[in-house]
């Protein structure tokens, strides 16, 4: 890379040197806002690195279970500094799931929140490979580590190690929407290159609002590492219940979200608008998101053009990027231009991206090392000339990429016609009465299974939900070609099962 950054430590060091005493992040502890500077963060990461190497002098796989916040990212980054392999897990993982994943990932040490300690002991009793548990307690545990291992000369040499840019430092387990979960191996170079791009850069006065779970690489790379490179300010929301209170406390300018949060924000703004009819649309929005909020970047799922247009009326520019864990995770990002408006983002320019037989394929320094302990799956994931099969269908127009659907989800009719269920599902996105929908095939018939929004129906005085849904399906069919007509629909009583990133698990249908 032109900037010479090939490891996470080099990236954080670069940020500490360039931005120094500038605020890096802000968060609340009770009613008190805490601020951490760029050079403080680098020092705290080094302290964690030294602590870990003082208790384990060999390279091991470390499990990490915690809630998103400053201490979490300092700990995770310090683990990466230490030359070990970090495997973050969802805080809601069950003991049974954890035992299975720990064994697959060869976890030897576990760092966890105090409230997970009892589960951790149960895991240790069932999975004999786990040799050591470090209970993090509350933030005071970190304060002691940050203080003792930052200044004590006895420990300084622990952070003097030669970094290996192409060695695995992070394993992220895929969400498993269509079956087996796999451990994506990411290197220092993967993470550094994927965060040091110029396709879009934050402004010096940008305040980014982080609300997504940090055990996903989307949040860690996009919120933390990209903010470090650009020199912005990062604010941690904490519990999702605090989202709208923290909008007003932090007054951010930008946030990375999933589309369901976009829709929630818009709904909240429209409620404020109805309550205060004398206000302009922008003034109503500021009651909800604060005076400075202007931009959203969505990932993980489809962001409809109608939602983008509606948010724009309130002075909020919403765009979407595209990526996957296997690409560390970004393939494209929003540049907030009008050309980017209905695309899935502008290509980063750090990797080679091509379309072959309709599939998006990627090759370059952002692409994973492979799947942990799964050589056959790794081999299947790549073409003979080294491109990663994303499994996504799409096309490229200039510098921007457009998604059509998932290759493995294609409905193939007996006449040879290929139909993307996502294209049909996206036709329902802007109809509020349809909360969730999955389209699939039974023989040559296209079926839609729909979970309606009963609360919204009640507020609108709709008693015949099935009749209302039938009308929605008729309207969707009118917008579809004759070969894509929905033959019938089913109404679902319960929400679809979802992954921790909010994606619907399709395994109960035909995948």
HELIX and SHEET records of a PDB file:
HELIX    1   1 UNK A    8  UNK A   19  1                                  12    
HELIX    2   2 UNK A   38  UNK A   55  1                                  18    
HELIX    3   3 UNK A   70  UNK A   81  1                                  12    
HELIX    4   4 UNK A   95  UNK A  105  1                                  11    
HELIX    5   5 UNK A  114  UNK A  116  5                                   3    
HELIX    6   6 UNK A  117  UNK A  126  1                                  10    
HELIX    7   7 UNK A  139  UNK A  151  1                                  13    
HELIX    8   8 UNK A  153  UNK A  156  1                                   4    
HELIX    9   9 UNK A  157  UNK A  159  5                                   3    
HELIX   10  10 UNK A  188  UNK A  193  1                                   6    
HELIX   11  11 UNK A  217  UNK A  219  1                                   3    
HELIX   12  12 UNK A  220  UNK A  225  3                                   6    
HELIX   13  13 UNK A  226  UNK A  230  1                                   5    
HELIX   14  14 UNK A  240  UNK A  242  5                                   3    
HELIX   15  15 UNK A  243  UNK A  250  1                                   8    
HELIX   16  16 UNK A  259  UNK A  275  1                                  17    
HELIX   17  17 UNK A  281  UNK A  289  1                                   9    
HELIX   18  18 UNK A  305  UNK A  312  1                                   8    
HELIX   19  19 UNK A  325  UNK A  327  5                                   3    
HELIX   20  20 UNK A  375  UNK A  381  1                                   7    
HELIX   21  21 UNK A  407  UNK A  409  5                                   3    
HELIX   22  22 UNK A  421  UNK A  425  1                                   5    
HELIX   23  23 UNK A  426  UNK A  428  5                                   3    
HELIX   24  24 UNK A  454  UNK A  459  1                                   6    
HELIX   25  25 UNK A  465  UNK A  479  1                                  15    
HELIX   26  26 UNK A  482  UNK A  484  5                                   3    
SHEET    1   A 7 UNK A  32  UNK A  37  0                                        
SHEET    2   A 7 UNK A  23  UNK A  29 -1                                        
SHEET    3   A 7 UNK A 233  UNK A 236  1                                        
SHEET    4   A 7 UNK A 207  UNK A 210  1                                        
SHEET    5   A 7 UNK A 254  UNK A 258  1                                        
SHEET    6   A 7 UNK A 295  UNK A 299  1                                        
SHEET    7   A 7 UNK A 317  UNK A 320  1                                        
SHEET    1   B 4 UNK A  85  UNK A  89  0                                        
SHEET    2   B 4 UNK A  61  UNK A  65  1                                        
SHEET    3   B 4 UNK A 109  UNK A 112  1                                        
SHEET    4   B 4 UNK A 132  UNK A 135  1                                        
SHEET    1   C 3 UNK A 168  UNK A 173  0                                        
SHEET    2   C 3 UNK A 183  UNK A 187 -1                                        
SHEET    3   C 3 UNK A 370  UNK A 371 -1                                        
SHEET    1   D 3 UNK A 322  UNK A 324  0                                        
SHEET    2   D 3 UNK A 329  UNK A 333 -1                                        
SHEET    3   D 3 UNK A 346  UNK A 347 -1                                        
SHEET    1   E 4 UNK A 351  UNK A 356  0                                        
SHEET    2   E 4 UNK A 359  UNK A 364 -1                                        
SHEET    3   E 4 UNK A 388  UNK A 397 -1                                        
SHEET    4   E 4 UNK A 400  UNK A 406 -1                                        
SHEET    1   F 2 UNK A 411  UNK A 412  0                                        
SHEET    2   F 2 UNK A 418  UNK A 419 -1                                        
SHEET    1   G 3 UNK A 434  UNK A 442  0                                        
SHEET    2   G 3 UNK A 445  UNK A 452 -1                                        
SHEET    3   G 3 UNK A 486  UNK A 491  1                                        
END                                                                             
